């Protein structure tokens, strides 16, 4: 009982709301850590993306089934040669400051995104260093503009829509200060920022100037009408604290319940749980430029030391099954080549290590305790690798530190995960590339670059499947990364919450949600 009281006191401080005194006009959603920035698509992680999906909208977005649909655009016309996209904007769109959206606003945001000084994460995807290059953007009139590509790309619209790219969200120029630096979001989205109290909470309030689309909510597009005045994202790092707060009525939604806590949530009458397959992946990244791990035999030995069935069962409490492909099982491109599961072979692992001249040198694996799945899979893999004679030492760091080291490529092995990318080309693109240009890239096989580029040109499903199968086989041979599983996400919501549900991207959405009076 004393422990419960301490936990509730902690949460009361986080929410700035006494236990049991919830206001019916505020929906409280738990985040396990603070966000990194409000400047879209720059300094980001998954929590940052979650908040930004409520504050930004782009020309297009992902729907409930991970297809691309217009958002700020009313229509999209593609030229016969596939190189020119003409967007006609909706004429009923307002910024949160009341001003109307125009083509000039889109151009203003695009120019800032593509200015290297901005640090937009996805610049390399559109400037020719990746699979596509936007060579010209032209305003045609107040509500239409065109994007011209160097060559056709099947992924142009999907790249614009990516949450990790900030959805290429459009913002008003007053989002920047007099010095041109980012100041605050002034956008077309259903909510606007009221207050960000770092380390404690972010309060978003309904944008009274927002005009939702007709129809129903649909992923990150469709009708995004806000039905409740305030959404508070509560920063609550501790899972036990969060569970106690949900049950006490101090937090309304935990969108990502740890597997070990699911039975407790399900046993509580005042909480409704929802489990949905998601398209992200859990993985181990292997630094192929490391003097020791540059030998593929050492990397292969690590893979063969892992009992996939046991590792996944233990780290997910039986909630997920192994998947060694970057393409998640829910994808239509997950076929026979992608369904193969690696089998443990300690004898072969030991043979490869001996052949490579490995003598038990310590190999550091970076992990963190913010994401329990990453920590658990690291612990389990460490024990399994030891049976093959691989000496893995865990380097447990803060999540922000791990993210910085990932971006710099500063690790030997990293226990890691990638958020959903939805198209298989993007699933591979997120870790494939030239390390000298993008240190965060994991797999830098030139042949992989060629195949991946081909997958991004063709829109024929059969042709793409052949290419994805070839890419899959090459990926598994190189062992630059080991995919472990694509999981499910279980959310827990107070029974007073009406209209909330999970979806394949796994992120919470506060629009269309109300609280029972």
C-alpha positions as CSV (number, residue, x, y, z in Angstrom):
1,X,0.0,0.0,0.0
2,X,2.8,2.4,0.9
3,X,4.4,1.8,-2.6
4,X,1.1,2.5,-4.3
5,X,0.8,5.8,-2.4
6,X,4.3,6.8,-3.5
7,X,3.6,6.0,-7.1
8,X,0.3,8.0,-7.1
9,X,2.1,10.9,-5.5
10,X,4.7,10.8,-8.3
11,X,2.0,10.8,-11.0
12,X,0.0,13.5,-9.3
13,X,3.2,15.7,-9.7
14,X,3.6,14.7,-13.3
15,X,0.0,15.5,-14.3
16,X,-0.4,18.5,-12.1
17,X,-3.8,17.2,-11.2
18,X,-4.7,15.7,-7.8
19,X,-5.7,12.0,-7.8
20,X,-9.3,11.5,-8.7
21,X,-9.8,15.1,-9.8
22,X,-9.7,14.7,-13.6
23,X,-11.3,17.4,-15.6
24,X,-13.7,16.0,-18.2
25,X,-12.2,18.3,-20.9
26,X,-8.7,16.9,-20.7
27,X,-7.5,13.6,-22.2
28,X,-4.2,12.4,-20.7
29,X,-1.9,10.2,-22.7
30,X,1.3,8.7,-21.3
31,X,4.7,9.2,-23.0
32,X,7.6,7.2,-21.5
33,X,10.0,10.1,-22.1
34,X,10.0,13.7,-23.2
35,X,10.1,14.6,-26.9
36,X,13.2,16.0,-28.5
37,X,11.9,18.9,-30.6
38,X,8.9,20.6,-32.1
39,X,10.7,21.4,-35.3
40,X,9.3,18.7,-37.6
41,X,11.5,16.0,-39.0
42,X,14.7,17.3,-37.4
43,X,15.8,16.1,-33.9
44,X,13.2,13.3,-33.5
45,X,12.4,9.9,-32.1
46,X,9.1,8.0,-31.9
47,X,7.7,10.1,-29.0
48,X,8.5,13.3,-30.9
49,X,6.7,11.9,-34.0
50,X,3.6,11.1,-31.9
51,X,3.2,14.6,-30.6
52,X,4.0,16.1,-34.0
53,X,1.3,14.1,-35.8
54,X,-1.2,16.2,-33.7
55,X,0.5,19.5,-34.5
56,X,1.4,19.1,-38.2
57,X,-0.2,18.0,-41.5
58,X,1.4,17.5,-44.9
59,X,0.1,17.4,-48.4
60,X,-0.5,13.7,-48.1
61,X,-0.6,11.1,-45.3
62,X,-1.0,7.5,-44.5
63,X,-4.5,6.1,-44.0
64,X,-5.6,3.3,-41.7
65,X,-4.3,0.6,-44.1
66,X,-0.9,2.4,-44.7
67,X,-2.0,3.6,-48.2
68,X,-1.3,7.2,-49.3
69,X,-4.2,9.7,-49.4
70,X,-4.4,13.5,-49.8
71,X,-4.5,15.6,-46.6
72,X,-3.9,19.3,-47.3
73,X,-4.0,18.5,-51.0
74,X,-7.4,18.2,-52.6
75,X,-6.1,16.3,-55.6
76,X,-2.8,15.1,-57.1
77,X,-2.1,14.8,-60.8
78,X,0.9,12.9,-62.0
79,X,2.4,13.5,-65.5
80,X,2.6,10.7,-68.1
81,X,6.3,10.4,-67.6
82,X,5.9,10.1,-63.8
83,X,8.2,13.0,-63.1
84,X,5.8,15.9,-62.3
85,X,3.3,15.9,-59.4
86,X,0.8,18.7,-59.4
87,X,-0.9,19.3,-56.0
88,X,-4.2,21.3,-55.8
89,X,-4.7,22.5,-52.3
90,X,-7.9,22.5,-50.3
91,X,-9.3,26.0,-50.1
92,X,-10.8,25.6,-46.6
93,X,-7.5,25.1,-44.7
94,X,-6.5,27.6,-42.1
95,X,-3.4,28.0,-40.0
96,X,-3.9,28.2,-36.2
97,X,-3.4,32.0,-36.5
98,X,-6.4,32.2,-38.7
99,X,-4.6,32.8,-42.0
100,X,-5.4,30.8,-45.1
101,X,-3.1,28.1,-46.5
102,X,-1.6,29.0,-49.9
103,X,0.9,27.5,-52.3
104,X,3.5,30.0,-51.1
105,X,3.3,28.6,-47.6
106,X,4.0,25.1,-49.0
107,X,7.0,26.4,-50.9
108,X,8.2,28.3,-47.9
109,X,8.2,25.2,-45.7
110,X,9.8,23.1,-48.5
111,X,12.6,25.5,-49.0
112,X,13.4,25.4,-45.3
113,X,13.2,21.6,-45.2
114,X,15.7,21.4,-48.1
115,X,18.1,23.9,-46.6
116,X,20.9,21.8,-45.1
117,X,21.1,24.1,-42.2
118,X,17.7,23.0,-41.0
119,X,18.9,19.4,-40.4
120,X,15.8,17.8,-41.9
121,X,16.2,14.1,-41.4
122,X,14.8,13.3,-44.9
123,X,16.8,15.7,-46.9
124,X,19.0,12.9,-48.2
125,X,15.9,11.1,-49.5
126,X,14.9,13.9,-51.8
127,X,18.1,15.6,-52.9
128,X,19.6,12.8,-55.0
129,X,21.7,11.1,-52.4
130,X,18.8,8.6,-51.9
131,X,16.5,7.1,-54.5
132,X,14.8,10.3,-55.7
133,X,15.7,13.9,-56.4
134,X,13.3,16.8,-56.5
135,X,14.8,19.2,-59.0
136,X,12.2,22.0,-59.1
137,X,9.1,23.2,-57.1
138,X,6.9,25.8,-58.8
139,X,3.9,27.7,-57.5
140,X,1.3,27.7,-60.3
141,X,-1.4,29.8,-58.5
142,X,-2.6,30.5,-55.0
143,X,-3.8,26.9,-54.5
144,X,-1.7,24.7,-56.8
145,X,2.0,23.9,-57.2
146,X,4.1,21.3,-58.9
147,X,7.1,19.1,-57.8
148,X,9.3,18.0,-60.6
149,X,11.5,14.9,-60.1
150,X,14.7,14.0,-61.9
151,X,13.3,10.5,-62.6
152,X,10.1,8.7,-61.7
153,X,9.8,7.4,-58.2
154,X,7.2,5.0,-56.7
155,X,8.1,6.5,-53.2
156,X,7.8,10.2,-53.6
157,X,4.4,10.5,-51.9
158,X,5.3,8.0,-49.3
159,X,8.4,9.9,-48.4
160,X,6.4,13.1,-48.0
161,X,4.0,11.3,-45.7
162,X,6.5,9.6,-43.4
163,X,6.0,10.5,-39.7
164,X,9.8,10.3,-39.2
165,X,10.1,13.1,-41.8
166,X,7.6,15.2,-39.8
167,X,5.0,14.3,-42.5
168,X,6.8,17.1,-44.3
169,X,4.3,19.2,-42.4
170,X,3.4,22.6,-43.6
171,X,3.8,25.5,-41.2
172,X,3.3,29.3,-41.3
173,X,6.4,31.5,-41.5
174,X,5.6,32.9,-38.1
175,X,6.7,29.5,-36.7
176,X,10.2,31.0,-37.0
177,X,11.6,33.8,-35.0
178,X,13.1,37.0,-36.3
179,X,16.5,35.3,-36.6
180,X,15.0,32.5,-38.8
181,X,15.3,29.8,-36.1
182,X,12.4,27.6,-35.1
183,X,10.3,29.1,-32.4
184,X,6.8,27.5,-32.2
185,X,4.5,25.5,-34.4
186,X,1.9,27.6,-36.2
187,X,0.2,25.0,-38.4
188,X,-2.9,23.7,-40.1
189,X,-3.3,20.7,-37.7
190,X,-6.3,19.9,-35.4
191,X,-4.4,20.9,-32.3
192,X,-1.9,23.6,-31.3
193,X,0.6,23.9,-28.5
194,X,-0.4,25.5,-25.3
195,X,2.5,24.6,-23.0
196,X,5.6,22.3,-23.0
197,X,6.8,21.9,-19.5
198,X,10.0,19.9,-20.2
199,X,10.2,16.6,-18.5
200,X,6.7,16.8,-17.2
201,X,4.0,17.3,-19.9
202,X,2.9,18.9,-23.1
203,X,-0.5,20.5,-23.3
204,X,-2.1,20.7,-26.7
205,X,-5.5,22.5,-27.2
206,X,-8.1,22.3,-29.9
207,X,-7.3,24.5,-32.9
208,X,-10.5,26.5,-33.3
209,X,-9.5,27.5,-36.9
210,X,-9.3,23.8,-38.0
211,X,-11.6,22.6,-40.7
212,X,-11.8,18.8,-40.6
213,X,-12.4,16.7,-43.7
214,X,-15.8,15.0,-44.0
215,X,-16.3,11.3,-43.3
216,X,-14.6,9.2,-40.7
217,X,-11.1,9.3,-39.1
218,X,-8.7,7.3,-41.3
219,X,-5.1,6.8,-40.1
220,X,-3.3,10.2,-40.2
221,X,-5.8,11.6,-42.8
222,X,-9.6,11.7,-43.0
223,X,-11.7,13.4,-40.4
224,X,-9.5,14.6,-37.6
225,X,-12.0,16.6,-35.7
226,X,-11.0,17.2,-32.1
227,X,-13.8,16.4,-29.7
228,X,-12.1,17.3,-26.5
229,X,-10.6,20.7,-25.7
230,X,-7.2,19.6,-24.2
231,X,-4.8,16.7,-24.7
232,X,-2.0,16.4,-22.1
233,X,0.9,14.2,-23.0
234,X,2.2,13.1,-19.6
235,X,5.9,12.3,-19.3
236,X,5.9,9.1,-17.1
237,X,9.0,7.1,-17.5
238,X,8.2,4.4,-15.0
239,X,5.9,1.6,-16.0
240,X,4.8,0.7,-12.5
241,X,3.9,4.4,-11.9
242,X,2.0,4.5,-15.1
243,X,0.0,1.3,-14.3
244,X,-0.9,2.7,-10.9
245,X,-1.9,6.0,-12.4
246,X,-4.2,4.4,-15.1
247,X,-5.9,2.3,-12.4
248,X,-6.3,5.3,-10.2
249,X,-7.8,7.5,-12.9
250,X,-4.8,9.9,-13.1
251,X,-3.8,8.9,-16.7
252,X,-6.4,7.9,-19.4
253,X,-4.3,6.1,-22.0
254,X,-1.1,4.1,-22.0
255,X,-0.8,3.4,-25.8
256,X,2.2,0.9,-25.4
257,X,1.8,-1.5,-22.5
258,X,4.8,-3.6,-21.5
259,X,4.0,-7.3,-22.2
260,X,4.6,-8.3,-18.6
261,X,2.0,-5.8,-17.5
262,X,-0.8,-6.9,-19.8
263,X,-2.4,-9.4,-17.3
264,X,-2.6,-6.7,-14.7
265,X,-4.3,-4.3,-17.0
266,X,-6.7,-6.9,-18.3
267,X,-7.7,-7.8,-14.7
268,X,-8.9,-4.3,-13.9
269,X,-12.5,-3.6,-14.6
270,X,-12.1,0.1,-15.3
271,X,-9.6,-0.4,-18.1
272,X,-10.1,-1.6,-21.7
273,X,-7.1,-3.2,-23.5
274,X,-6.7,-3.4,-27.3
275,X,-4.0,-5.4,-29.1
276,X,-3.1,-4.6,-32.7
277,X,-0.3,-5.9,-35.0
278,X,2.2,-3.2,-35.9
279,X,4.7,-2.8,-38.7
280,X,7.8,-1.8,-36.7
281,X,10.7,-4.2,-36.1
282,X,13.0,-5.1,-33.2
283,X,16.6,-5.7,-34.2
284,X,20.3,-5.8,-33.5
285,X,22.5,-3.4,-35.5
286,X,26.0,-4.6,-36.2
287,X,28.7,-2.1,-37.0
288,X,30.4,-3.5,-40.1
289,X,33.2,-1.0,-39.9
290,X,34.3,-2.2,-36.5
291,X,37.6,-4.0,-36.7
292,X,36.2,-7.1,-35.1
293,X,32.7,-7.1,-36.6
294,X,33.9,-6.2,-40.1
295,X,34.5,-10.0,-40.5
296,X,31.1,-11.4,-41.6
297,X,32.0,-14.8,-40.0
298,X,31.9,-13.1,-36.5
299,X,28.5,-11.5,-37.4
300,X,27.2,-14.8,-38.7
301,X,28.3,-16.6,-35.6
302,X,26.4,-14.1,-33.4
303,X,23.3,-14.8,-35.5
304,X,23.7,-18.5,-35.2
305,X,24.1,-18.3,-31.4
306,X,20.5,-17.0,-31.1
307,X,17.5,-19.2,-30.5
308,X,14.9,-17.0,-32.2
309,X,11.9,-18.8,-30.9
310,X,13.1,-18.6,-27.3
311,X,14.5,-15.1,-27.6
312,X,11.3,-13.7,-29.0
313,X,9.0,-15.7,-26.6
314,X,11.0,-14.5,-23.6
315,X,11.3,-10.8,-24.6
316,X,7.6,-10.5,-25.5
317,X,6.1,-12.7,-22.9
318,X,4.8,-14.9,-25.8
319,X,3.0,-12.0,-27.5
320,X,5.0,-12.2,-30.8
321,X,6.6,-14.7,-33.1
322,X,10.0,-14.4,-34.8
323,X,10.4,-12.5,-38.0
324,X,13.9,-12.2,-39.5
325,X,12.8,-10.0,-42.4
326,X,12.8,-6.2,-42.4
327,X,9.4,-6.6,-44.2
328,X,6.8,-7.2,-41.5
329,X,4.5,-10.2,-41.8
330,X,1.4,-8.0,-42.3
331,X,2.9,-6.7,-45.6
332,X,1.6,-8.2,-48.9
333,X,5.3,-8.5,-49.9
334,X,6.1,-10.8,-47.0
335,X,6.4,-14.1,-48.9
336,X,8.4,-17.3,-48.7
337,X,11.9,-15.7,-48.8
338,X,10.8,-13.3,-46.0
339,X,9.2,-16.1,-43.9
340,X,12.5,-18.1,-43.3
341,X,13.5,-18.1,-39.6
342,X,17.1,-18.5,-38.7
343,X,17.9,-21.7,-36.8
344,X,20.4,-21.9,-33.9
345,X,23.6,-23.8,-34.6
346,X,26.2,-23.5,-31.9
347,X,28.6,-25.8,-33.5
348,X,28.7,-23.8,-36.7
349,X,28.9,-20.6,-34.7
350,X,32.0,-21.9,-32.9
351,X,33.6,-23.1,-36.2
352,X,33.1,-19.7,-37.7
353,X,34.6,-17.9,-34.7
354,X,37.6,-20.2,-34.7
355,X,38.1,-19.7,-38.5
356,X,37.9,-15.9,-38.0
357,X,40.5,-16.0,-35.2
358,X,38.1,-14.7,-32.5
359,X,39.7,-15.2,-29.1
360,X,37.0,-14.0,-26.7
361,X,37.5,-10.3,-27.1
362,X,34.7,-8.2,-25.5
363,X,32.0,-6.9,-27.8
364,X,30.0,-4.0,-26.4
365,X,26.2,-4.0,-27.0
366,X,24.5,-0.7,-26.5
367,X,21.0,-0.8,-24.9
368,X,18.7,1.2,-22.7
369,X,16.1,0.7,-20.0
370,X,13.5,3.1,-21.4
371,X,12.3,0.5,-23.9
372,X,12.0,-2.7,-22.0
373,X,12.0,-4.9,-25.1
374,X,15.4,-3.5,-26.2
375,X,16.8,-4.2,-22.8
376,X,15.3,-7.7,-22.5
377,X,16.4,-8.8,-25.9
378,X,20.0,-7.6,-25.1
379,X,20.1,-9.6,-21.9
380,X,18.8,-12.8,-23.5
381,X,21.1,-12.5,-26.5
382,X,24.1,-11.9,-24.2
383,X,23.4,-15.2,-22.5
384,X,22.8,-17.1,-25.7
385,X,26.0,-15.7,-27.3
386,X,28.0,-16.8,-24.3
387,X,27.2,-20.4,-25.1
388,X,28.9,-20.0,-28.5
389,X,31.9,-18.4,-26.8
390,X,31.0,-14.8,-27.7
391,X,31.9,-12.3,-25.0
392,X,29.2,-9.6,-25.1
393,X,29.2,-6.8,-22.5
394,X,26.2,-4.6,-22.2
395,X,26.6,-0.9,-22.3
396,X,23.4,0.5,-20.8
397,X,22.9,4.2,-21.5
398,X,20.1,6.7,-21.5
399,X,17.8,6.6,-24.5
400,X,18.9,10.0,-25.7
401,X,22.5,8.9,-25.6
402,X,21.7,5.7,-27.5
403,X,19.9,7.7,-30.2
404,X,22.9,10.0,-30.6
405,X,25.2,7.1,-30.9
406,X,22.9,5.5,-33.4
407,X,23.0,8.6,-35.5
408,X,26.8,8.7,-35.3
409,X,27.2,5.0,-36.0
410,X,29.1,4.8,-32.7
411,X,28.6,1.2,-31.5
412,X,29.7,-2.4,-32.1
413,X,26.3,-4.0,-31.6
414,X,23.1,-2.0,-30.7
415,X,19.9,-3.5,-29.3
416,X,17.4,-1.4,-31.3
417,X,14.1,-1.0,-33.0
418,X,12.7,0.7,-36.1
419,X,9.3,2.3,-36.2
420,X,6.9,1.3,-39.1
421,X,7.9,2.5,-42.6
422,X,4.9,0.8,-44.4
423,X,6.4,0.3,-47.8
424,X,9.1,-2.4,-48.1
425,X,11.4,-0.1,-50.0
426,X,11.3,2.3,-47.1
427,X,11.7,-0.6,-44.7
428,X,15.1,-1.3,-46.4
429,X,15.9,2.3,-47.0
430,X,15.8,3.1,-43.3
431,X,19.0,1.2,-42.7
432,X,20.6,0.9,-46.2
433,X,23.0,3.5,-47.4
434,X,26.6,4.9,-47.6
435,X,28.0,5.2,-44.1
436,X,30.5,7.8,-45.2
437,X,27.6,10.1,-46.1
438,X,25.0,9.0,-43.5
439,X,26.7,7.4,-40.5
440,X,23.3,6.2,-39.1
441,X,23.0,3.7,-42.0
442,X,23.7,0.1,-41.2
443,X,24.0,-1.8,-44.4
444,X,26.3,-0.3,-47.1
445,X,26.5,-3.0,-49.7
446,X,26.7,-1.3,-53.2
447,X,24.7,-4.1,-54.8
448,X,21.9,-3.5,-52.2
449,X,21.9,0.2,-53.2
450,X,21.2,-0.9,-56.9
451,X,18.4,-3.3,-56.1
452,X,16.8,-0.9,-53.6
453,X,16.8,1.8,-56.2
454,X,15.1,-0.5,-58.7
455,X,12.3,-1.3,-56.1
456,X,11.6,2.4,-55.9
457,X,11.1,2.9,-59.6
458,X,8.6,0.1,-60.4
459,X,5.0,0.2,-59.3
460,X,4.4,-3.4,-60.6
461,X,3.9,-5.6,-57.5
462,X,5.2,-8.8,-59.2
463,X,8.4,-7.0,-60.4
464,X,8.9,-5.5,-56.9
465,X,8.5,-8.9,-55.2
466,X,11.3,-10.4,-57.3
467,X,13.5,-7.5,-56.3
468,X,12.5,-7.7,-52.6
469,X,13.4,-11.4,-52.6
470,X,16.8,-10.7,-54.1
471,X,17.3,-7.9,-51.5
472,X,16.2,-10.2,-48.7
473,X,18.7,-12.9,-49.6
474,X,21.6,-10.4,-49.8
475,X,20.6,-8.9,-46.5
476,X,20.7,-12.2,-44.8
477,X,24.0,-13.1,-46.3
478,X,25.7,-9.9,-45.1
479,X,24.3,-10.0,-41.6
480,X,24.8,-6.2,-41.1
481,X,21.6,-6.2,-39.0
482,X,19.5,-9.0,-37.4
483,X,15.7,-8.6,-37.5
484,X,14.1,-10.3,-34.5
485,X,10.4,-9.8,-34.8
486,X,7.5,-7.5,-35.8
487,X,5.3,-7.2,-32.8
488,X,1.9,-6.3,-31.6
489,X,1.1,-3.3,-29.5
490,X,-1.3,-3.4,-26.6
491,X,-2.9,-0.2,-25.4
492,X,-4.8,0.3,-22.2
493,X,-7.4,3.0,-21.8
494,X,-9.8,4.0,-19.0
495,X,-13.3,2.8,-19.7
496,X,-14.4,6.5,-19.8
497,X,-12.4,7.0,-23.0
498,X,-14.6,6.7,-26.0
499,X,-13.4,6.3,-29.6
500,X,-9.8,5.4,-29.0
501,X,-8.2,2.4,-30.9
502,X,-4.8,1.2,-32.1
503,X,-3.6,0.8,-35.7
504,X,-0.6,-0.6,-37.7
505,X,1.6,2.5,-37.1
506,X,1.2,2.0,-33.4
507,X,1.0,5.7,-32.5
508,X,-1.8,7.2,-30.4
509,X,-4.3,9.5,-32.1
510,X,-6.4,11.9,-29.9
511,X,-8.8,13.2,-32.6
512,X,-12.2,11.6,-32.6
513,X,-11.9,10.7,-28.9
514,X,-14.2,11.8,-26.1
515,X,-14.5,11.2,-22.4
516,X,-17.7,9.8,-20.9
517,X,-19.3,12.4,-18.7
